[in-house]
Amino acid sequence: MRGLTYTIAETPDAAVAQFADAGGDARYIAGGTNIYDLMKLRIERPVRLIDVSRIEGLDTIETDGDVLRFGGRALMADVARTPIVRDEYPVLAESLLKAASQQLRNMATVGGNLLQRTRCMYFRNGAGSLSTVGVYPCNKREPGSGCAAIGGLDRTQAVLGTSEACTAVAPGDWPVALTALDATIEIFGPEGTRTVPIADFYRLPGDTPHREFNIDPGELVTAITVRKTPAGRTSTYHKIRDRESYAFALASAAVAIDMDGDSVRTAHIALGGVATTPWRARAAERVVTGAPLTPDQALRAGQAAFAEARAGQHNAFKIELGARVIADALLIAAQRRA
């Protein structure tokens, strides 16, 4: 039996020190809604869990001034029902409320949510044996072992941002909304605090798909900031999935637009469920910016977002689905303009 130590950190400095004391073979835990699953699947096998749920100041939700600031251990449910988030930034509230179940949203933190690992069936189900490699090869789980999803059952896999080493979809909803709004991530570690634009927080798989985030061992997500924008009110998170609740996206779109009459002044569009990272749809933004927003124009924007998509054996439907999700999201957002 593998030993496991549980410790509690009262400050960020204490958390980092405890991580170092474990020789780096540790994981931080707050809500625990993801790490426990990965431990049961034998994907994560730390020798120490460091509880950061009692660190004061990391659960604050600040809405004054020019930015929204969410502490890393603020709960998903609490952020979603914050009045200014609910009323002025529906894209943020909806991305949280359409994720997981109410029970999980009452426990999961917005910082931990950024670090979810993929739900690729080969990644999660391939580690069930007592071997270190597992039943199915997976480059995320065992670098260099191969990718069983390529040429395998790939209905839920990505069509954007894939590589010859990995096609696993980034699973989150909240990170997609944050990507559309150009959020910034505050990270604390041995060298102090640094900030990372969310566009640089996630890594494309390339030939190192096991390196998913630009966060170093021992670093802790302490806050997420979003600059306030008039486009926040004219926004939505539109999600299509196999069942209406408690399911991951087959395709989703986070849209925030600033309009001048019927024309789009600026557009922010990001995709989920179709890419290996939360995916900024710049091509779609260019199509709608400076033009009247009609159903045909919205669909052209969606199609532009998937111009470079690469389908596998069973997921080509995501290209058409994703384009229509963008189109629908743009029209839903436009209906919310003041």
C-alpha positions in Angstrom: 0.0 0.0 0.0 1.2 3.5 -0.9 1.4 5.9 2.0 -0.3 9.3 1.9 0.2 12.3 4.2 -2.4 15.0 4.6 -1.3 18.4 5.9 -3.1 21.8 6.2 -1.6 25.1 5.0 -2.7 28.3 6.7 -0.9 30.6 4.3 0.4 30.5 0.7 4.0 30.5 2.0 3.2 27.5 4.2 1.7 25.7 1.2 4.7 26.2 -0.9 7.0 25.1 1.9 5.1 21.9 2.5 5.2 21.2 -1.2 9.0 21.5 -1.2 9.2 19.4 2.0 7.5 16.6 0.1 10.2 16.7 -2.6 7.6 17.9 -5.1 5.6 14.7 -4.9 2.5 16.5 -3.5 -0.7 18.0 -4.7 -2.7 21.0 -3.5 -6.4 20.3 -2.6 -9.3 22.7 -2.0 -12.6 21.3 -3.2 -11.1 18.0 -4.2 -13.7 17.3 -6.9 -11.0 16.4 -9.5 -7.9 15.2 -7.7 -9.8 12.4 -5.7 -11.1 11.0 -9.0 -7.6 11.0 -10.5 -6.2 9.3 -7.4 -8.8 6.6 -7.5 -7.9 6.0 -11.2 -4.2 5.8 -10.2 -3.4 8.7 -12.5 -2.3 10.9 -9.7 -0.3 9.2 -6.9 1.1 11.9 -4.6 2.6 11.1 -1.3 1.2 14.3 0.3 -2.0 16.2 -0.1 -1.8 19.8 1.0 -5.1 21.3 2.1 -5.3 25.0 1.0 -9.0 25.5 1.7 -8.3 27.4 5.0 -6.0 30.0 3.6 -7.6 33.4 4.4 -8.2 35.8 1.6 -8.2 33.3 -1.3 -12.0 33.0 -1.3 -12.8 36.6 -1.8 -14.9 38.0 -4.7 -14.2 41.6 -5.5 -16.3 43.6 -7.9 -15.3 47.2 -7.3 -13.0 49.2 -9.6 -12.1 48.3 -13.1 -11.8 44.5 -12.7 -13.6 41.5 -11.3 -11.3 39.6 -9.0 -12.0 36.0 -7.9 -9.9 34.4 -5.3 -8.6 31.0 -6.3 -10.6 29.1 -3.8 -13.8 31.0 -4.3 -16.6 28.4 -4.9 -18.1 28.1 -8.4 -21.6 28.4 -6.9 -20.7 31.6 -5.0 -19.2 33.3 -8.1 -22.2 32.4 -10.3 -24.7 33.9 -7.9 -22.7 37.2 -7.3 -25.1 39.9 -8.5 -22.7 41.7 -10.8 -21.5 38.5 -12.4 -25.1 37.2 -12.8 -26.4 40.5 -14.2 -23.5 42.1 -16.0 -21.4 39.1 -17.1 -23.9 36.3 -18.0 -21.1 34.5 -20.0 -19.3 33.9 -16.7 -22.3 32.9 -14.6 -23.7 30.6 -17.3 -20.3 28.8 -17.8 -20.3 28.0 -14.1 -24.0 27.1 -13.8 -23.9 24.8 -16.8 -20.9 22.8 -15.4 -21.1 19.7 -13.2 -23.9 19.4 -10.7 -25.1 21.7 -7.9 -23.4 19.5 -5.3 -20.1 19.8 -7.1 -20.5 23.5 -7.7 -21.0 24.0 -4.0 -17.5 22.4 -3.4 -15.4 23.1 -6.5 -13.2 26.2 -6.6 -12.8 28.5 -9.6 -9.0 28.2 -9.3 -9.0 24.4 -9.2 -11.4 24.4 -12.1 -8.7 25.9 -14.3 -6.6 22.8 -13.7 -9.1 20.1 -14.7 -7.5 17.3 -16.6 -9.1 15.8 -19.7 -12.0 13.3 -19.6 -10.6 11.4 -22.6 -11.7 7.8 -22.1 -8.2 6.5 -22.8 -6.6 8.8 -20.4 -9.0 8.1 -17.6 -9.8 4.4 -18.1 -6.4 3.3 -19.3 -4.7 3.4 -15.9 -6.9 0.9 -14.2 -4.4 -1.9 -14.1 -1.6 -2.2 -11.5 1.0 -1.6 -14.3 2.5 1.9 -14.7 1.6 2.2 -18.3 -2.0 1.0 -18.0 -4.4 -0.7 -20.4 -4.3 1.8 -23.2 -1.4 3.9 -24.3 -1.8 7.6 -23.5 0.9 10.2 -23.9 -0.7 12.4 -21.3 -0.5 9.7 -18.7 2.7 8.0 -19.8 4.8 10.2 -22.1 6.0 8.4 -25.2 3.6 5.5 -24.9 1.3 6.6 -27.8 -2.3 7.7 -28.2 -5.0 5.1 -28.4 -7.6 7.7 -29.3 -6.0 8.4 -32.7 -7.6 5.7 -34.8 -9.7 4.6 -31.9 -13.1 5.8 -30.4 -12.7 9.5 -31.0 -16.3 10.8 -31.0 -15.6 13.2 -28.1 -12.1 14.2 -29.1 -10.8 17.5 -30.4 -10.9 18.8 -33.9 -8.8 21.9 -33.2 -5.3 22.2 -31.7 -4.6 18.5 -32.1 -1.2 16.9 -32.7 0.2 13.5 -33.8 0.6 12.8 -30.0 -2.8 13.8 -28.6 -6.4 14.8 -29.5 -7.8 15.1 -26.0 -10.4 17.8 -25.4 -9.9 20.4 -22.7 -12.8 19.7 -20.4 -13.7 23.0 -18.7 -16.5 25.5 -19.3 -15.3 28.3 -16.9 -11.9 28.5 -18.7 -13.7 29.0 -22.0 -15.6 32.0 -20.7 -12.4 33.4 -19.2 -10.6 33.0 -22.4 -13.3 35.0 -24.3 -12.8 37.9 -21.7 -9.0 37.8 -21.7 -8.7 36.9 -18.0 -5.5 37.0 -16.1 -4.3 34.3 -13.7 -2.4 35.2 -10.5 0.0 32.5 -9.4 2.0 32.2 -6.2 5.1 30.1 -5.9 8.6 29.9 -4.5 9.6 33.0 -6.4 6.6 35.0 -5.3 3.6 36.2 -7.3 3.4 36.3 -11.1 0.5 36.9 -13.5 -0.2 35.0 -16.7 -2.7 35.9 -19.4 -5.1 33.0 -19.8 -4.1 32.7 -23.4 -0.7 31.6 -22.2 -1.9 29.5 -19.3 -2.8 26.5 -21.4 -0.4 24.5 -23.6 -1.1 22.9 -26.9 -0.2 19.2 -26.9 2.5 19.2 -29.5 4.8 16.4 -28.8 4.6 16.9 -25.0 0.8 16.5 -24.2 1.6 15.7 -20.6 2.6 19.3 -20.0 -0.9 20.9 -20.0 -0.5 24.1 -18.1 2.1 26.8 -17.8 2.3 26.5 -14.0 5.4 25.1 -12.3 5.4 22.4 -9.6 4.7 24.0 -6.2 2.8 27.0 -7.7 -0.7 27.8 -6.6 -3.5 29.7 -8.4 -4.4 32.5 -6.0 -6.8 34.6 -8.1 -8.4 35.3 -11.5 -9.0 38.8 -12.7 -11.3 39.9 -15.5 -11.2 43.5 -16.8 -14.7 45.0 -16.9 -16.1 45.6 -20.3 -19.4 46.8 -21.8 -19.4 43.6 -23.8 -20.0 41.6 -20.6 -23.7 42.3 -20.5 -24.1 41.3 -24.2 -22.8 37.9 -23.6 -23.7 34.2 -23.3 -22.2 30.8 -22.8 -24.0 28.3 -25.1 -23.3 24.6 -24.5 -24.4 21.5 -26.4 -24.0 18.1 -24.7 -25.4 14.6 -24.9 -27.7 15.3 -21.9 -29.0 18.6 -20.6 -27.2 18.5 -17.2 -24.1 17.1 -15.6 -22.3 16.4 -18.9 -19.3 17.8 -20.7 -19.6 19.8 -23.9 -19.6 18.3 -27.3 -19.3 21.9 -28.4 -19.7 25.2 -26.6 -19.2 28.9 -27.3 -18.5 31.8 -25.0 -19.5 35.1 -26.7 -19.3 38.7 -25.6 -20.0 41.5 -28.1 -20.1 45.2 -28.0 -22.7 46.5 -30.5 -23.5 49.8 -32.2 -27.1 49.4 -33.3 -27.2 46.2 -35.3 -23.5 46.2 -36.0 -20.8 44.5 -34.0 -18.1 46.9 -32.7 -16.0 44.3 -31.0 -16.4 40.6 -30.5 -14.9 38.1 -28.1 -15.5 34.4 -29.0 -14.0 31.3 -27.4 -14.8 27.6 -27.9 -15.0 24.6 -25.7 -15.6 20.9 -26.3 -13.9 21.0 -29.7 -10.2 21.8 -28.9 -7.3 20.7 -26.9 -7.3 24.0 -25.0 -9.9 26.7 -24.4 -9.9 28.0 -28.0 -10.0 31.6 -29.0 -11.9 31.9 -32.3 -10.1 34.9 -33.8 -11.2 34.1 -37.3 -14.9 34.2 -36.2 -14.3 37.5 -34.4 -12.9 39.1 -37.6 -15.9 38.0 -39.7 -18.5 39.7 -37.5 -16.5 42.8 -36.4 -17.7 46.0 -38.1 -20.7 44.4 -39.8 -24.4 44.0 -39.1 -25.1 40.8 -37.2 -27.5 38.6 -39.3 -28.1 34.9 -39.0 -26.1 34.3 -42.2 -23.2 36.4 -41.0 -23.2 34.6 -37.6 -23.0 31.3 -39.4 -20.2 32.4 -41.6 -18.3 33.4 -38.5 -18.9 29.9 -37.1 -17.7 28.3 -40.2 -14.5 30.5 -40.2 -13.7 29.3 -36.7 -13.4 25.7 -38.0 -11.6 26.4 -41.3 -8.5 24.5 -40.0 -10.2 21.8 -38.1 -9.0 18.2 -38.4 -11.6 15.5 -37.8 -10.9 11.9 -36.8 -13.0 8.9 -37.6 -16.1 9.7 -35.6 -16.1 13.4 -34.6 -16.5 15.2 -37.9 -19.9 16.2 -36.8 -18.3 18.6 -34.3 -17.2 20.9 -37.2 -20.8 21.6 -38.3 -22.1 21.5 -34.7 -19.5 23.9 -33.5 -20.1 26.4 -36.3 -23.8 26.5 -35.5 -23.1 26.8 -31.7 -21.1 30.0 -32.4 -23.9 31.3 -34.7 -26.6 30.6 -32.1 -24.4 32.1 -29.3 -23.9 35.3 -31.3 -27.6 35.8 -31.8 -28.4 35.0 -28.2 -25.8 37.6 -27.0 -27.1 40.2 -29.5 -30.6 39.9 -28.0 -29.2 41.0 -24.6 -28.0 44.4 -25.8 -29.5 47.3 -23.8 
